[in-house]
Amino acid sequence: MKRGFTMVELVLVIAMIGIQALVLGPPIMNAVKEYSLVWSRRQTLAEARSAMDRMVKEIRLIPSAAAIVNISGPAQFTFQYPLGTTITYGLSGTDLQRNGILLAPNVGLLEFKYYNSAGTETSTASNVRTIQIRLTMNAPSAQGTLPLTTTVFLRNMGNNYGNFTSP
């Protein structure tokens, strides 16, 4: 009695494996691409949230209107931190930087808007009571953008929020 496979059996098995690969290959490749997209966007969102949280935390603690040093440009903001340290947030190319140190890469937009106690835009530092921050991150490999926007109420400015109108 001979043991083993015949040539016909081997050819049929190889043909069946080929058919399965043709049927299952495209859905598996799409799943891998989707996973890569989701992972990339999730990583970009984590970087954006981390940068936004840091800016919000520090901006909230501005000790007085006199500590706001520069509101002249929409893409850069400079202020004095409570311990006297000057902090500048701004873009260098596509990098969001805090005092020249990388905070987040792949930034498409950084914009600061300044509002007075009535909720209208102002360009006078002593009138600033809230700051709106818009941050748009570019996901790697042209996989879209992720916009984040928040409004920061400055804690130490004697704000009366009862009459405030959100921008």
VMD Tcl script that draws the C-alpha trace (Angstrom):
set ca {
  {0.00 0.00 0.00}
  {1.42 3.32 -1.06}
  {1.16 6.40 1.10}
  {1.10 9.99 -0.13}
  {-0.87 12.31 -2.36}
  {-1.51 12.00 -6.03}
  {-0.60 14.76 -8.42}
  {-4.28 15.52 -9.04}
  {-4.90 15.99 -5.30}
  {-1.96 18.37 -5.00}
  {-3.06 20.43 -8.00}
  {-6.62 20.67 -6.61}
  {-5.36 21.83 -3.19}
  {-3.11 24.46 -4.76}
  {-6.01 25.68 -6.95}
  {-8.35 25.91 -3.93}
  {-5.76 27.88 -1.96}
  {-5.33 30.25 -4.93}
  {-9.09 30.81 -5.19}
  {-9.31 31.52 -1.45}
  {-6.43 33.99 -1.70}
  {-8.18 35.82 -4.57}
  {-11.46 35.99 -2.66}
  {-10.05 36.88 0.78}
  {-7.06 39.00 -0.24}
  {-8.79 42.32 -1.05}
  {-10.92 42.46 2.14}
  {-7.88 41.65 4.26}
  {-5.83 44.37 2.54}
  {-8.67 46.89 3.04}
  {-8.84 45.98 6.72}
  {-5.09 46.54 7.08}
  {-5.35 49.96 5.34}
  {-8.28 50.99 7.56}
  {-6.42 49.91 10.68}
  {-3.42 51.98 9.58}
  {-5.66 55.02 8.96}
  {-7.39 54.73 12.34}
  {-4.11 54.23 14.21}
  {-2.49 57.20 12.46}
  {-5.44 59.52 13.15}
  {-5.68 58.33 16.76}
  {-1.98 59.09 17.28}
  {-2.36 62.52 15.70}
  {-5.42 63.25 17.86}
  {-3.50 62.25 21.00}
  {-0.69 64.67 20.08}
  {-3.19 67.45 19.38}
  {-5.05 66.94 22.65}
  {-1.84 66.86 24.62}
  {-0.67 70.14 23.06}
  {-4.07 71.78 23.51}
  {-4.32 70.66 27.15}
  {-0.89 72.11 27.92}
  {-1.73 75.45 26.32}
  {-5.09 75.67 28.10}
  {-3.61 74.81 31.48}
  {-0.92 77.47 31.22}
  {-3.06 80.19 29.65}
  {-5.72 79.81 32.36}
  {-3.13 80.77 34.97}
  {-2.11 84.10 33.43}
  {-1.89 86.26 36.58}
  {-3.14 89.58 35.15}
  {-3.77 91.50 31.94}
  {-0.30 93.03 32.32}
  {1.17 89.54 31.89}
  {-0.15 89.28 28.32}
  {2.88 90.34 26.32}
  {1.95 89.84 22.66}
  {-1.41 89.39 20.93}
  {-0.42 91.05 17.67}
  {-0.46 87.93 15.50}
  {-3.08 85.18 15.27}
  {-0.49 82.38 15.12}
  {1.64 83.40 18.12}
  {0.87 84.20 21.73}
  {3.29 85.39 24.41}
  {2.57 85.87 28.11}
  {4.17 85.84 31.54}
  {3.53 82.73 33.61}
  {2.80 83.31 37.34}
  {6.43 82.64 38.32}
  {7.71 85.28 35.89}
  {8.67 82.91 33.08}
  {7.84 84.16 29.58}
  {5.99 81.59 27.51}
  {5.52 81.83 23.75}
  {3.36 79.48 21.71}
  {3.83 79.64 17.96}
  {4.47 77.77 14.73}
  {7.83 77.05 13.19}
  {7.01 75.56 9.80}
  {4.50 72.86 10.73}
  {5.74 72.41 14.30}
  {3.84 73.84 17.26}
  {6.46 75.09 19.69}
  {6.50 76.29 23.27}
  {9.50 78.57 23.81}
  {11.23 76.99 20.81}
  {10.69 73.40 22.02}
  {8.53 71.04 19.95}
  {5.07 70.54 21.41}
  {3.36 68.90 18.41}
  {4.42 68.16 14.80}
  {2.31 68.27 11.62}
  {0.28 71.36 12.53}
  {-1.73 72.80 9.67}
  {-3.23 75.74 11.58}
  {-2.66 77.48 14.89}
  {-4.86 80.49 15.59}
  {-5.47 82.55 18.70}
  {-8.47 84.91 18.91}
  {-8.85 87.28 21.83}
  {-12.19 88.35 23.33}
  {-13.16 90.98 25.88}
  {-15.67 90.56 28.72}
  {-18.59 91.24 26.34}
  {-17.49 88.39 24.08}
  {-16.38 90.56 21.17}
  {-12.98 90.27 19.53}
  {-10.31 92.64 20.85}
  {-6.76 93.57 19.95}
  {-6.04 95.30 23.27}
  {-4.16 93.04 25.67}
  {-5.58 94.67 28.80}
  {-9.14 93.88 27.63}
  {-8.57 90.16 26.98}
  {-10.78 87.92 29.15}
  {-11.04 84.81 26.99}
  {-8.86 83.28 24.31}
  {-10.08 80.97 21.59}
  {-7.49 78.47 20.34}
  {-7.89 76.72 16.98}
  {-5.46 73.90 16.26}
  {-5.63 71.76 13.13}
  {-3.33 68.76 12.85}
  {-2.42 67.07 9.58}
  {-2.51 63.29 9.84}
  {0.56 61.61 8.27}
  {0.43 60.25 4.72}
  {-2.31 62.70 3.67}
  {-4.89 60.90 5.81}
  {-6.92 64.01 6.56}
  {-6.91 66.77 9.14}
  {-8.07 66.89 12.75}
  {-9.38 70.26 13.95}
  {-9.63 71.15 17.65}
  {-11.07 74.37 19.03}
  {-11.44 75.53 22.62}
  {-12.09 78.72 24.51}
  {-10.00 79.51 27.59}
  {-11.43 81.72 30.32}
  {-8.62 83.52 32.11}
  {-9.10 82.80 35.81}
  {-7.33 85.76 37.36}
  {-8.95 88.60 35.41}
  {-12.02 89.22 37.57}
  {-14.31 87.75 34.94}
  {-18.03 88.14 35.36}
  {-19.33 85.19 33.33}
  {-22.99 86.10 33.85}
  {-22.94 88.60 30.96}
  {-20.51 86.72 28.73}
  {-21.58 85.69 25.24}
  {-19.60 82.77 23.84}
  {-17.73 83.52 20.60}
}
mol new
graphics top color blue
foreach p $ca { graphics top sphere $p radius 0.5 }
foreach p [lrange $ca 0 end-1] q [lrange $ca 1 end] { graphics top cylinder $p $q radius 0.2 }
display resetview
